[in-house]
Amino acid sequence: MTLDPGGPLSDAELRDLVRLLARFAEHELDQFANRLLPTTYGPVYLAMTRSLWPGSPVEAFDPVWPPPSPPGSNAP
């Protein structure tokens, strides 16, 4: 097994990642989940929770789901 996950994500892979995170949040996440990913730049810590950390405004977070409609589409 290699620690190299491959190159940068394509647009399609990023959409898949967000979709899978949405599924995880909907069906698997109870109160919180903490994950650690080793990278060549050092560890990355992922913390997912159903509540905001004290002092964190909701505006500090970028909404990623549902994805925005493609330009030129008639979808809301």
Secondary structure, DSSP 4 states (H G I P E B T S, - for coil): --S---SPPPHHHHHHHHHHHHHHHHHT-SSEEEEEE--TT--EEEEEESSPPTT--GGGS---SSPPPPTT----
